[in-house]
Amino acid sequence: MIFSPEGLPGPGHTGREALGTHGSLVIRNVTALDSDNYTVVLETIEGCRSATGQMHVEPSRDPVLLPTFPETIQGVIQSDLNYSVVLKCLTAVSPNPVLHWTLNGQPCGTGSMLIIRKLSWQHLGTYTCTAKNSQEEHSSKSVTISLSQGNVDPTDAEPIEPNPIFSLSGRSAIALVIAGNLGILIVIAGMGFTIIQSQRTERQRIRICS
């Protein structure tokens, strides 16, 4: 059994605690107020054993943090189009902050997480998360989403080679002209033979009928 700093048994004394595996205590959204001594008690048939440990929480230098996927490199996320990008807003502002997102200074959403499922040109730019409640307001460091280097750099167009032009001269040209003329004569002769054959067949048919 886990005891809270106030001595209350079991997790949940602030609503952010839960029992983890192997008797661990999981505290969501840890704040400086969670700094204290925590005691774990093991109950067996032979009796109870306990151990106490101290947890000290240092206030974050940045009230609002912005972890991302893919990770930022010097404040920039490089990705390809149609890929997913996730931005998460973590804040130490308390109590009950409202989280706002901006893209290039314009509102683009609310909530602790901003998910871009298919990156497009309209998603490129600089994002900031702002945590605000009735007492204070803090903004995260800006994160810029841009295309990966391979998509940004223009590529030189490959030169288009003109269609090759063939030229003939001398005997080759004469042979080609003769072959072309012979081909035309053969086509004409074939057409004439077909016409003569069709006329003969028609005459024979007329004789039979008469």
PLY file of the C-alpha trace (Angstrom):
ply
format ascii 1.0
element vertex 210
property float x
property float y
property float z
element edge 209
property int vertex1
property int vertex2
end_header
0.00 0.00 0.00
1.25 3.50 -0.81
0.72 6.41 1.53
0.44 10.04 0.51
2.43 12.83 2.18
-0.65 13.50 4.31
-0.59 9.90 5.55
-3.64 8.83 3.57
-3.43 5.21 2.34
-3.56 4.38 -1.35
-3.18 6.53 -4.45
-5.50 9.27 -5.55
-5.18 11.88 -2.79
-4.96 14.61 -5.47
-6.58 12.70 -8.32
-3.29 12.52 -10.27
-1.85 9.39 -8.66
-2.16 5.79 -9.71
-0.57 2.50 -8.70
1.96 1.31 -11.25
3.63 -2.05 -11.74
5.67 -3.68 -8.96
4.25 -1.36 -6.31
5.31 1.86 -8.03
3.51 5.16 -7.71
2.71 7.09 -10.88
1.97 10.81 -10.55
0.68 12.63 -13.61
1.58 16.28 -14.25
4.01 16.57 -11.35
4.24 19.99 -9.72
6.46 21.48 -7.02
3.68 20.82 -4.49
4.32 17.06 -4.87
7.74 17.43 -3.19
7.61 15.43 0.08
8.31 12.08 1.71
6.50 9.04 0.30
6.16 5.73 2.13
5.50 2.31 0.67
4.19 -0.46 2.96
4.49 -4.17 2.19
1.97 -6.34 4.03
2.75 -10.06 4.36
1.63 -12.87 6.64
4.76 -12.21 8.67
3.89 -8.58 9.23
4.38 -5.20 7.62
7.50 -3.64 6.21
7.81 -0.09 5.04
10.28 2.14 3.27
10.23 5.89 2.92
11.71 7.95 0.12
11.84 11.65 -0.56
10.84 13.23 -3.85
11.91 16.77 -4.56
10.46 18.53 -7.58
12.33 21.49 -9.05
10.21 24.08 -10.82
10.88 24.08 -14.55
12.79 27.03 -15.93
10.41 27.02 -18.88
6.77 27.16 -17.68
5.68 25.72 -21.03
7.60 22.97 -22.86
6.96 21.77 -26.40
8.19 18.20 -27.08
7.59 17.11 -30.68
7.72 14.18 -33.04
9.86 14.21 -35.10
12.25 15.90 -32.67
13.25 19.49 -33.22
16.78 20.42 -34.27
17.58 23.97 -33.19
13.88 24.77 -33.07
13.06 23.29 -36.48
11.16 20.13 -37.43
12.01 18.80 -40.87
9.51 16.44 -42.45
8.16 15.30 -45.81
4.70 16.03 -47.14
1.93 13.57 -46.18
3.84 12.49 -43.04
2.55 12.94 -39.47
3.82 15.59 -37.06
2.88 15.71 -33.36
3.34 18.69 -31.02
2.63 18.30 -27.30
2.29 21.13 -24.81
3.56 20.48 -21.25
3.08 23.21 -18.67
3.74 23.88 -15.00
1.08 26.60 -14.94
-1.49 25.79 -12.28
-4.38 25.56 -11.70
-6.38 24.52 -14.78
-4.58 26.32 -17.61
-6.18 26.66 -21.02
-3.79 25.75 -23.84
-3.90 27.67 -27.10
-1.92 27.00 -30.30
-0.89 29.56 -32.89
0.58 29.13 -36.39
2.50 32.17 -37.61
0.73 34.20 -34.93
-2.77 33.03 -35.93
-4.93 30.74 -33.71
-4.92 27.15 -34.96
-6.24 24.99 -32.11
-6.59 24.27 -28.40
-5.66 21.40 -26.11
-2.50 19.72 -24.89
-1.67 18.07 -28.21
-1.66 19.20 -31.82
-1.60 16.35 -34.34
-0.97 16.90 -38.05
-1.84 13.58 -39.65
-0.82 14.45 -43.24
1.58 17.34 -43.54
0.75 19.74 -46.37
1.99 23.13 -47.52
-0.58 24.97 -45.39
0.84 23.37 -42.21
4.35 24.78 -42.72
5.31 27.63 -40.40
6.06 28.55 -36.79
3.99 27.08 -33.92
3.67 28.30 -30.33
1.68 26.96 -27.37
0.35 29.38 -24.75
-0.86 28.31 -21.28
-3.19 30.75 -19.58
-5.32 30.77 -16.46
-6.83 33.47 -14.25
-3.46 34.19 -12.62
-0.76 33.96 -15.28
0.05 33.38 -18.93
3.16 31.77 -20.44
4.16 30.77 -23.96
6.48 28.04 -25.18
9.52 28.50 -27.38
8.51 28.57 -31.02
8.91 25.51 -33.22
9.07 25.79 -37.01
7.89 23.00 -39.32
9.60 22.94 -42.70
10.14 20.47 -45.49
13.19 18.24 -45.37
16.25 19.49 -47.20
15.70 17.08 -50.08
12.31 18.68 -50.85
13.41 22.30 -50.46
16.47 22.49 -52.66
15.57 22.92 -56.34
16.92 20.31 -58.65
18.44 21.11 -62.02
16.30 19.95 -64.90
17.88 17.25 -66.97
18.75 18.43 -70.50
16.44 17.12 -73.18
18.29 15.78 -76.13
16.74 16.58 -79.53
15.48 13.76 -81.65
18.28 12.42 -83.80
18.20 13.45 -87.46
19.32 10.85 -89.93
20.88 11.95 -93.23
21.80 9.82 -96.27
23.98 10.66 -99.21
25.58 8.98 -102.21
24.76 5.34 -102.95
22.73 4.96 -99.78
20.37 7.74 -100.83
19.97 6.31 -104.37
19.28 2.83 -103.01
16.66 4.21 -100.63
14.89 6.12 -103.41
14.84 3.04 -105.68
13.50 0.85 -102.87
10.77 3.38 -102.16
9.72 3.54 -105.80
9.65 -0.24 -106.08
7.47 -0.42 -103.01
5.00 2.04 -104.51
4.88 0.06 -107.80
4.25 -3.18 -105.93
1.37 -1.60 -104.02
-0.19 -0.21 -107.24
0.20 -3.57 -109.04
-1.43 -5.37 -106.14
-4.39 -2.99 -106.15
-4.80 -3.41 -109.94
-4.70 -7.19 -109.67
-7.34 -7.12 -106.96
-9.65 -4.93 -109.08
-9.25 -7.21 -112.16
-9.96 -10.33 -110.12
-13.10 -8.81 -108.63
-14.37 -7.84 -112.13
-13.82 -11.39 -113.46
-15.66 -12.87 -110.54
-18.58 -10.50 -111.10
-18.83 -11.42 -114.85
-18.85 -15.13 -114.07
-21.64 -14.61 -111.60
-23.70 -12.69 -114.21
-23.27 -15.48 -116.78
-24.41 -18.13 -114.36
-27.49 -16.16 -113.43
-28.42 -15.55 -117.10
0 1
1 2
2 3
3 4
4 5
5 6
6 7
7 8
8 9
9 10
10 11
11 12
12 13
13 14
14 15
15 16
16 17
17 18
18 19
19 20
20 21
21 22
22 23
23 24
24 25
25 26
26 27
27 28
28 29
29 30
30 31
31 32
32 33
33 34
34 35
35 36
36 37
37 38
38 39
39 40
40 41
41 42
42 43
43 44
44 45
45 46
46 47
47 48
48 49
49 50
50 51
51 52
52 53
53 54
54 55
55 56
56 57
57 58
58 59
59 60
60 61
61 62
62 63
63 64
64 65
65 66
66 67
67 68
68 69
69 70
70 71
71 72
72 73
73 74
74 75
75 76
76 77
77 78
78 79
79 80
80 81
81 82
82 83
83 84
84 85
85 86
86 87
87 88
88 89
89 90
90 91
91 92
92 93
93 94
94 95
95 96
96 97
97 98
98 99
99 100
100 101
101 102
102 103
103 104
104 105
105 106
106 107
107 108
108 109
109 110
110 111
111 112
112 113
113 114
114 115
115 116
116 117
117 118
118 119
119 120
120 121
121 122
122 123
123 124
124 125
125 126
126 127
127 128
128 129
129 130
130 131
131 132
132 133
133 134
134 135
135 136
136 137
137 138
138 139
139 140
140 141
141 142
142 143
143 144
144 145
145 146
146 147
147 148
148 149
149 150
150 151
151 152
152 153
153 154
154 155
155 156
156 157
157 158
158 159
159 160
160 161
161 162
162 163
163 164
164 165
165 166
166 167
167 168
168 169
169 170
170 171
171 172
172 173
173 174
174 175
175 176
176 177
177 178
178 179
179 180
180 181
181 182
182 183
183 184
184 185
185 186
186 187
187 188
188 189
189 190
190 191
191 192
192 193
193 194
194 195
195 196
196 197
197 198
198 199
199 200
200 201
201 202
202 203
203 204
204 205
205 206
206 207
207 208
208 209
